[in-house]
Amino acid sequence: MYILVINGGSSSLKYQLFDMDTRKVMAKGLCERIGKGGHMRHTAAGREKLEFDIDIPDHTFAAKLVVDKLTDPQYGVLSDMSQIGAVGHRVLHGGQWFSESVVIDDAVIGAIEKCIPLGPLHNPANLMGIRACAAVMPGVPQVAVFDTAFHQSMPKSSYIYPIPYEFYEKYAIRRYGFHGTSHRYVSGRCAEILGGDPADHNIIVCHLGNGSSLCAVRGGKCFDTSMGLTPLDGVEMGTRSGAIDPAVVSTLCEKTGKSPTYVVDQILNKESGLLGVSGLSSDFRDVNAAADAGNERAVLARDILIHTIRHYIGAYAAEMGRVDALVFTAGIGENNAALREHVTDTLGFMGVEIDREKNLNPDRAEELEITAPGARVRTFVIATNEELMIAMDTERLVAAKTSKND
């Protein structure tokens, strides 16, 4: 079966086509600047790379463009559209309605719409991708895979905020967490490597990129996670502040004359984090290079990131009582050996020690154990693969639905 994985943005549509017999990516690409001109990049296995400007008025046109290129005799890998067995969609927010992936129907679309206030930037874009594929590929099953679903297993003590309980009851204000598909894939893969019963393993996953979150996984289920009601909470990120005293918002409003919405959406979400502290860049590679060259604010920005990551690792170790594995993943986690060394060099008290030579990962291995000999906690670098996780969920759910109908 071929599965098409879609990640719809407000003005973009990313895609990957998987051959589920081999779990290989057969083609991938991006339609961007939708409604604002248009540009497409397309790469297929064994084919010439394609990149061109084209007017893309809406997401339906973008979805048609994707199918056209996938079935193109020169650039595609499919003979016709009927070879696409199903479409899997990354959806940001499923609220409290979804604790797992689901086949999309009218009720699911209605629930995704209800979650728009919780994901105002992403959920409408995700819906545009779903509706576009329905228009271009009528009758092809579609599946929604939610970033928040994996975290629905958290105990109430992890997700209820200590504010008047009525705000949770009336407005569903609580910790939701994000990057759930990545945390599920990486923790599951780590459990496979550890062996034995996955229910016996306590794992801390550090998903570190421009957006970052940590997750405590106990027995294969999320026990706690660093992002909250929105992706703003948790560790320092590229442009996001991470966790701060809530009174910072009201103080900034008073001092700057800006509205609370401006302070949160603009200052804390887009002007803070590595960018705000360093004054240089939101890209950790740039900040790290400047820090190594002696830039004091870059050093501070890097130190804050290390501090906040350690903070959550220590907290989760205390919460779970035992840690069997620590995993680094995503752009920074997978690719920056120096950060991994900085984060772990004070964690010897809890049994974390890494082999510095292995940590350098000269062969660029996608899965690498960097545990030092004799360390009680095993430490890994595991490349995340959210798209494959979406494709696997899609295949499983569509097969189950087909079997039930038969």
N, C-alpha and C positions, 0 to 999 in steps of 0.2 A: 504494500500500500504506500502511496505517496501522500504525505501530509504537508500542507502549506501552513507555515506559522507566520502570523501577522502581528506586528506591533504598531498600532496606529497612534500617531501624534496629531496635534492640532493642524499642522501644515506638512506632515510627513507620513509615510507608510513604509516601514521596514518589512522585509520578508525573507524567509528561508524555506526552501523546499527539501524535505527529508525523504529518502528512500528508507522506509522502516524495516525492510528486510536486512539492510546493512547498517542502519542508523547513521548513514552518511549524508552530509549536506550535498545535494545535487546542484543547487543554484541558490543565489542570494542576491539581495540588492536593496535599493532605497529609492523611493520617489520623494522628493523634497520640494520645498517652496510651493506646495499645493495652494492654488488660489492666488499666488503672488508671482506667477511666471511659470516655473517648473523646470526640474532637472531630474534625470534618472541615471542611476548606476546599476549595472547588472553584470553578474559573473556566474558562469555555469561551468560545471566540470568538463574539462576537455574542449572548452569553447573560448573564443576570443572575448576579452573583456569589452564591455560596451558602456559608453558614457556620453550623454547628449542632453541638450536643452530641448524642452518641448513644453508647450502650454498645457498645464494640468489644472483644469478649472475646479475639480472637486475630487473627493476620495473615490467615488464610483469610477471616474475616468482613470484614476491611479490604479485601482484594482483591475480594470480591463487591460491597462497597459502591462501590468504584471503577468496576467494570463497570456497576453499576446507574446511577450518575450519568452515565457516558459515554453511555449509551443512553437516558437519561431524555428524554421528549418535550419537557419544558420547559427542562431545564438541560444536556442532552447534545448531542453532535455526531454520534453514530452511530445508525443505525437498529436494529442489533442487534450482538451480540458477535462474530458471524462476520466482521465487517469488520476486526477486529484480526488482522493477518497474522502478527505475531510479538511477542514480549516480550523486551526487552533489559534485563539486570540489571547494575547496578554491583556488583562484588565487590571487596572490599579486597585480599585477599591470594591470589595464585596460586603463591607460593613459586617453586621452580625448575621447576615442571611446565609453566607456561604463559608463552610469550613473545608470545602474541597471543590475541585473543578466540576463543571456541569455542562451537559449538552444544552445549547442555547435554544430557548423557545420564547414566546411572547412574555411569559411570566418572568423569565430570567432578565430579559431586556428591561422590563418594568422595574425590577429590583436594582439593576445597574443604574437606571435613571434616578431612583430614590437615593442612591449613594453619591449623586453629583455634588451635593453640598460638602461631603467629606473629601471628594477628589475633584474639585471644580476645574482643574486644568486637564486632567488625564481622562476621567470617565467619559466626558463628551467626545473626546477624540477617539477613545476606544470604541464607542458606539458608532462613530462614523465609519470605522474600519469594518465593524460587524455588518452594518447596513449596506456598505459598498459591496462586500463579498456576497451578501444575499442577493443583491441586484444583478451582479455579474455571473454568479454561479448558483442559480436557483436550484433548490433541492439538495445541494451538497451540505452534509451535516457540519455544524459549527460548534465549537466548544470554547467556553470561557475558562481561563486559568487565572486565578486572582492572586495578586501580590500579598494580599492580607490573609488568605485562607489558612496557610500553615500555622499562623499565630493564634488561631481561634482555640487552640488547645490550652492556652495559658490559664492558670488558675485565677480566680477573681482577684486574689491578693496581688497579682502581677499586673492586671489591666485596669482595675478600678482606681481612679484618682481620688486622693483624700480631700475632695471638695464635697459640698452638699450632695447627697446621694440622688436627690430629685433631678439633678442635671444629667445624670446617667439615665435615669428612667424616662425623662422627657425628651432629651436631645441626643441620647446615645454617645455622650462625651466620655471617652475612655481611651486606653492605649489600644491601638490596632496593630502597629508594626508593619513593616514593608520589606521588600526583597525576599519575600517568603518563598518564592519559587527557587531562588538561588540557595537559600538556607536549606530547603528541603533536599535539593539535589546534592549539595556538598556534604551535608550531614549524613545522608543516605549512603553516598559513596564512601565516606570515611568509615561508617559502620561496616560496610562490606569488607574494607581493608582490615579492620580490626578483627573481624570474624566473630564467630559465636552468635549468640542471640542479640539482635539490635536493641531489644528492650533492656539489655543489661548495661548499655553504654551511656555515659554522660559526656557530651561533646560541646565545646564552645567554638562557634564559627565566627570569624572576623571577615565580613564582606567589606572590603576597603577600596573605595574608588572616589570619584568626584562626589558621589553620595555614598555614605558609609553607614553600616549598622552591624551590631553584634547580636548573636542569638545564643541562648542557652538551650540546648537540646537534651532532654532527659528521656531515655527510652524511646527515641525516635520521634518525640513530640516536642513542640516548642514549649518551654517552661517560662521564658522571659525574653524580651528583646528590647533594644535601646531606642528605636524610633517609637513615636507615640501616636497621638491623634492624627498627626501629620508627619511627613518625613523630616521635619525641622528638628525634632528632638534627638538627643543622643550625643555622639562624639562630634568633635569639630570636623567640618567637611570642606569641600572646595570653596563654596560661597555661603554655606549655612553655618549658623553659630553653634548648633547643637544645644545641649541643655544649659539654660541660664536661669538666674533668679527671675521669676515672672515680673517682679517690680521694675526690672530694667525697661520693660515696655512703657509703663506709665511714666518713668523718669525721662526716657527719651522723648516721649510725647510732650512733656512739660518743657524740656530744654530746647527742643527743636521746633515746636509748634506743629509737628506732623501728627496725622491721625494714627490711631492704633493699627489700622489696616495697612497704612503706609509703612510704619515701623516694622511690622511683622513680615509683610509680603516683599517689601523692597530692601530694607536695611538688614534684617535678620536672615532672610532667605537668599538675597542676591548680592549683598555687599559685605558679608561677614566671613567667618571661617578663615581659611588660609589666605584668601584674598584680602580680607579686612585687616588681619593682623600683620601680614607681611607687607602689604601695600604694593605687591609685585604681581602676583598671579594666583589663580585658583588651582593651577596645575601643580601637583606635589613634586613633579620632576623639576620644575623651575624653582620652586621654593627650596627644595632639598639642595640643588646645585648652589643657590645663593647662600644657603646656610653653611655649606661646606667651604664657601669662599669667605665666610666671616661676616655676612650681613646679619646684624643683631636681631632685626625684626623677623627675618626669615628663620633664624635659630629659634626665636620665641614661638613662631607659628608651628614649627616642627615639634618643639617640646610640648606644646599644648596638645597637639594631636596624639603624641605618644602617651602623655599623661591621661588623656580621656580614654584611650583604648585600654590601657592598664586598669583604669578605674573600673570599667565594666567587666573585664576579665576577673578581677579580684572579687567583685560583687557577685558574679555568677558562680564562682567557685564556692563562695560562702553559702549561697542559696542552695546549691545542689549537694554540697557536702563532700563531693568527690568529682574530680575531672579525669577522664580517661584520655581525652585527646583535645588538642588545640589546633584549629585549622585556619589558614590564611587563604583568602580567595579574592576575586575581582581584580581590577586594573592595578591598584597599588599593592594589594595583598599578594598577588601572584608574581609581580615583576620587580618589587623593590626589596632586595635582600637586606639593605641597610636598615630599613624600617623594621623588618622582622627581628633583626638582631637587637635594635634599640628597645623594642617592645618587650622582648623576652629576657633581657639581661638582668632584670630584677625579680623574675618570677621563679627563681630557684627554690624559694621557700615552699612553693606549692608543687614542686616536682618537675617544673618545666626547664629544660636545658637543651640547647640546640647545638648541633655540629656545625661550626662556622664554615667549614669547607663545603659541606653538602648544601648549606644554605645559599651559597653563591650560585648554585644551579647553572653551571657553565653550559650544560646541554639543553637548557630551556625546556626541561621536562614539564609536562602538564600535570603530572602527579608525582610528588616527591616527598619522601619522609626525611625530615631534617633533625630527628631526635638524636641527642648525644647518647653515647653508650652509658647505660646505667640509670638514665632519667626515668622517673616514675610515670610521667605524662608524655604520651607520644605527640609529636608536633609534625604537621603536614602542610604542604602547599598543594591545593587541589583546584585546578581551573574550573570555574563555574560554567554551566551550560544550561541556562534557563530555557533556551529555544528547544533543546532536546527534551527537557522535562515537559515542556508544553506539548511537543509532538507525541511523547509517550502517553501522557494523559489523554490526549485526543484520540489516539489509536485505541486505547483501552476502553474509553467510554463509548465510542462509536461501535466497536466490536460487541460490547455488552448490550447496547441498544438493538443492534441488528439481530443478535442471538435471541433476545427477548421477543422481538417482533416475529421471528421465525417460529 
